Amino acid sequence: MNFSKSSLLSLFALIPLLFTFFPADTKGGEKIFQYPINVGVLKNGLKVVSVEFDSPGLIAFYTIVRTGSRNEIEPGKSGFAHFFEHMMFRGTEKYSSTGYNDILKGLGADHNAFTNDDITAYHSLSSSDALEAIMDIESDRFLNLKYDEEDFKKEAGAVLGEYRKSITSPFLPLIEKLRDTAYQTHTYKHTTIGFLKDIEDMPNQYEHSLYFFDTYYRPENCVILVVGDVNHESLMALAEKYYGNWESGPGQPEIPQEAPQTEEKREKLGWDNPTLPIMAIGYHGPAFSDREIDMPALDLLSQVVFSRSSPLYRKLVIDEQLVDFIQGGAGDKRDATMFMIFTRVKETANVEMVEQEIYKALEDVKNVLVDEERLASIKSHMKYQFAMGLNSPKSVAGTLAHYIGLTGDPETVNRVYELYDRVTAEDIQMVTKKYFTNENKTVVNLSYDGGE
């Protein structure tokens, strides 16, 4: 995992970025993900994936819904993918919310969920002998979720409360402004939690919630993933038993695609509480692909320019102490993503200087090839981080869920790492010239406005 996909999220827990870089050396045709992956598909289109991992008596269970805020294409109706992350815990006629939680507690299972731009995932960690019970209650809420308008309004209110809590940090409004400014058509224009005006109106959108669930919570749009002490044949039999009657859906609407940006965009954002100036710079980039070299090359570029070992970091953070952090990277996304750079400047007078130093660092990569020894060292370090991260059913499942969410295919994890190994210094220079242009750039500066 790249520096920033863990550290950036810890620094900015409210920023809806998923930076997931796991480049690795796969010379000789050896797969980077060496655990056997088993895949089966039910007649209704539900994909069932299992990975046998040496964790006697323990399994991680994921239900991956390949729907996130990306699918909220209707104007005025953002935030519904995240809303269902909440709503799915409210229970059914068979298992009430309290009953659901009591069963999991009795099984000693740890359970939770998350939503991002592209997927919603429900996950649990439990003993392997609880597999059938887990599949019983999980399938029930996917096949039989029911709620009335009063329940809907109550949960919509909880989402608004979550937004108000999140907005107390300047990073959520900063990322909102950056995305809203940079995107004109694509649904990446809004964050995972949604536009405030849409969340405030959500209690009036009961009928749309029914449509959203009926459209996207369908077997052909979901993947069951089990990692740990699991037998695939037994898993498929249980999947047929509990999910076999789940009906396929009516199909999904297309996502409107973004046209190329043709001119630089700049915005200023005031903050009514004392804060150091924060700068966000975004460049439109490519969609995730396990076939094209651009995304892996950008991931490696992020290490070259923005990691703690980079000249830019040493200059701005350590030597001259102009900023207290600087980080940059592009999240893996199903559609064209954005390479985002964040920094917090210690003195307002130095904001322009810091911005120019960032551009200079990028220009250096355009003009001089990255040192081959340094590039090899970065790849080696990332490979080590990847290997060290696969140390439990939970971490293995989380890694695979990311790639399944992007393509639906767990083997993507191996194909993309073959790409990482092929990235050259020339590839890094190519993507820097291709994407880091003035006309492709959006800049947002947030600063304290004195409470005005």
N, C-alpha and C positions, 0 to 999 in steps of 0.2 A: 504494500500500500504506500502510495506517495505520502510524503510528509504532510501535505496539506489536507488530504481527505480525512485524516483523523484530527490533526491539530486545528485546521480551519473550522471544523464542526465543533470542536471543543471551545474555541474562541468565540465563534458566532453560532451558537446553538439555534438561533432563530433564522439564520440564513438558509433558505431552501436549496442548498447545493449538495449534490452527491458527487464528490470527486472520488473516483475509484480507479486508480492507476495501479496495475499489478504487472508491469512488464517483467519478462523473465527470459532466461537463456534456455532455448529448447533445441540446441544443436543436436544433430544426429537423429532427428525425428522423434525424440523422446517427449511424451506429453508432459506439460507442466502440472496438470491435474491428474495424478496417477491413481486415484481411487476409481474403481469400476462404476460406471454410470449405467443404470438400467432404466429403460423407458418403455412404457406401455400406454395405449390410448383406448379409452372406452368408445363404444359406438356413438355416444352423444358428443364426442370430441374432447372430453376431459383427458388431459395428459397426466400421467402418473409417473413420477421419477423417484428412484431410490438410489442411495449410495450406501453401501455397506462400509461402516467405519468401526474401527476397533474401540468400541465403547460399551462393554458388556452391560446390558440392562438399561441402556439409555438411548433415547432418540430425540431428534429435533424434527418437528412437524410444521411445515409451512403450507399455507394456501396462498398462492400468488395470483392476484387478480390483475391482469395486464391492462389496467385502467388507472389513470391518475388525473391530475388537473389538466393534462394535455387533452383529455377527451371532453372538456367542458366548453363546447363550441357555441352554445346558445348565449347570445348577449344577455347580460344581467343575471346569469346563473352560474357563476364561478363558485368553487368551494364544495361541490357536492361529492367529489371523490373522498375528500377529507371528512366530510359529514358522515359518510357511511362507515368510515373507520370507527366512528363513535356509535352509530346506530346499530351496527352488527352485534354489539354487546348488550342490547336491550332485551334479548330473549325471544322465545317463540311460545306457541301454545303448549308444546311438549316440555320445553325447558325454559322456565322464566329466567330473567336476568340473575336473580338470586340463586336459582337452582343450577344454572350454568356455572356460576362461580363456585358454588358449594361442591359440585362434582370435581372441578379442577383442583380445588383445594384438597379434597379428599384423596385425589390421585397424586398430590404433591407436585402438580404441574405448574410451571412458570409460564404465563401467557401474556401476549401483548400484540400490538399491531403498529404499522406505520404507513404513511402515504407520502409519495413524492410526485414529481411531474408525470411519471410514466406508469407507476404501479401502485397498488395497495396490497399490503402483505399482512397476513394474520399468522402468528407463529407461537409455538409452545415448545417447552422442553419438559420431557416426562420420562418415566420408566417405560421400557419397551413393552411390558405386559399391559400397559394402559392404551396401546395403539387402537384397539377396537373401540374402546370407550371414547377416545379422542375423535375418532372418525364418525362415531354416532352423533356426538353433540355438534361437531363442526359441520357435517353434512346437513344436519337439521336446520341450522341457522342460515345456510346458503339456499336450501330448497324451500324453507318455510317461514322466512322472516316476515312478520306481520306487525304493523304498528298503525295506530289511528292518528288523526290529525293532532290531537292533544299531545301524544307522545312525541310526534314529529316536532312540534313547536318547542317543547321542553328541550329536546336535544339541540335544536337550532340555536336556542338561547345559550346553551353550554358552549357551542362553537364560537359565538360572539364573545363570551367571557374569555375564552382562550385567546382570541385575537387581541382583546384589550390588554390582556396580560403580556402578550408578546410585543405589543407596540410600545411598551415602556423602554425597550432598547432601541437605539438609533439604527441598528443594522437592518431591522425589518423594513422600515420606511425607505432606507437607502436602496435595498435590493428591489423593493417594489418600484421605486422611481426609475432605477436603471432598466428594469425589464419593461416597464410600461413605456418608456421612452424609446428603447431600442427596437422593440417589436411592434409592428403595425397590424399584422393579420394573424399570425400564429398564436395559439393559446398559451404558449410560454410567456406571453405578455403579462399574465397574472401569475402570482405565486401559488404555491400549493394550497395555502389556506384561503386564497381568494381575495377579491376586491372587498374593501370594507362596505361599500354601498350594497353589494350583493349579499354579504353576510347579514347585514341589517334587514334586508328584505327577505331573507331565506324563510322566516316563519310563514310567509305568504305563498310559498312554493311547494306545498304538499303534493300536488298532482305531478309536478316535475320530478320530485323525488321518486315517486312510483315509476315514472318513465325511465329515470336514470338506472334504478336498480334492475328493472325488467330488461333493459338493453344490455347492460354490461356485466351483471352478475349471472353469467351463463357458463355452462361447462366448457364450451369451445374457447372461452376467453380466460380460463383459469388453469392453473397447474398445481397439482398436489406434489409436494417434495418431502421425502422422509430420509433423514440421514442418521446413521448409527447402527444399532443392533436390530436390523430389519431384514426379512426375507422377501424378495420381490414377488414371488408367486403368491405368497400369503397376502401381501399388500394389495395385489391386483384383485384377488378374490374379495377382500374387504371393500375395495373401491367399487366393485360391481354391486356388492350388496347394499352399500349406503349411498352411492352416487349414481347408480345405473338408471334410476328413474328421473333424473334431472333432465329437463327438456332443453334442447338447444334453442338459441335465441333468434330474433328476427333479422339480425345483422346490425352493423354499426355505421353511423355516418362518417364521412371522410373528414380528415383534419385539414383545414385550410393552410396552405404552405406560404411561407414568408418570401417576399421578393427581395432581391439583393438591396442592401442599403447603399445609397448613392452619395451621401454627404455626412460629414461629421455632425454629431448632435451633442449638445451640452446643456446641463441643467444645474440649478442650485437648489439646495434644500435646507431650510432653516430648522433648527432644533431649539426648543424652549427651555432646555436644561443645560447647564454648563457641560461642554464636551470639547475635546480636541477636534480639529478638523479631520474629517474622514473622506477619503477619495475612493471612488469606484470607477473603474474603466472597463468597458466591455467591448469585445470584438466578436462579431458573428463568426461561427466556426461550422464544422461539418457535423452531420449526424453520426451516431455510433455505427461502426461497421467492423465486421470481422474479416473483411475482404480488402478494404482500402487502407492505405498507409497513413492517411492524414491524421486521424485521431491519435494513433500511437505516437506519431512524431510530435504532435502538440503536447502530449503527456510528458514526453521526454524533454521537450523545450521548457516546460514549466519547472523541471528540476534544474536545467541549465541556468535559467535566468532568475528564478525566484526561491530556490531552496536556500537553506541556511549556509550552505557551502558556496553560494554564488557570489561573484564580485559585487553585484548590486546590493545584496543583503549585507555583506560586510561593510560596504561603504555607508549605506543609509542607516542601518541599525547599530552597527558596532563602532565603526571608526568616527563618523561625523555625528551620529546620534540625532539624526533629523527626524526619524520616525520611530515609533515603538514596535511596529511590526510591518511586514510587507509580505503578501502571499498572492499567488495567482495560479489559475488552472481552469480547465474545462471539464465539466461533468459529462459522463456518458449519458447521452439522451437518444431516444428513438428518432427524433427529428433534429434538424440543425440546431446545435447548441450555441453557447456563448462562452468564450474564454474571458473570465472575470479576474480582475486585479483589484486588490483591496490594500489600502495602507492608511495608517493614522499618523498625522503629522503633528510634531510637538509644538511648532510655532506657525501661526497663520501666515506670517511673512515668507515662509519657506514652501508653501504649497506649490507654487508654480515651479520652483527649482526641483522639487521632488518629482513632479510630473515629467519634467524634461529629462531627468535622470532615468526614469523608466523607459522613455522612448529611446534614449541613447543606448541603453542595454539591449533593447530589441534590435536597433540598427546594427549594433556590433555583431549580432548573430547573422544578420542579413549579409554582412560584408566579410566576415571571417568564419570559416568552418569550425565547428566545435571540435576541440581536441579529442582524437580517437581514444586516447587513454582515459580521459575523463568520462567520455560517453560509455566506455566499457565498465568503468567503475560504478556509474549510476545504474546501469542495467544489473550488475552483480548485486548491488545493494538492494535494489527492488526485488530481485529474485529471492534474496534472503528474507526480506520482509514478508513476501508472499508465503514462503514455506513456513516461516514461524507463525504466521497467522492461522494456518490450517491445523489447529491443535485441539479441536473439540467438534462434536456434532453441530453445535450452534454456529461456530465460525465457518465451518464447511458449508452448512446450509445457507448462511447469509451471503457467502461468496457466490454460490451457484444461483441463488434467488435473484441476485443482481443481474446476471447474464441471461437467465431465463426470462426475466422481465423485459429485457431489451429485444430479444429475438425469439423467445419461445423454445430455444434449443440449448440444452445444457452443454453440448459440445462446443459452444461458442467460446467457453473459457479456454479451451486448447487452441482453437484457431486464432484467437486474438493474440495469444502469447507467442505464437509463431510469427505473427506480424511484428510484435515488439522486437524480437530478435533480429529481424531484417532491417529495422530502422537504421539509416546511415546519417552521417553528419550532413550529407547533401539533402536528405529528406527533411531534416530539421530546418536547414536553411530555406528549402523550398516552401514549407508551410509558413515560415515566418514572413517571407515575402508575399505569400498569397493572402494571408488573413490579417496581418498587422499593418493595415493601411489607414490613412486618415479618413477616407470616406466610409470605412467600415467600422468606425470607432464611435462609442458613446461614452461620455464622461459625466459623472454626477458628483458634485462636491457638497458635502453636508457640513454645516458649521453652526455654532451657537449664535442665535439671533437676539440674545438678551431677553427672551421671553416675550418679544413683541408679537 
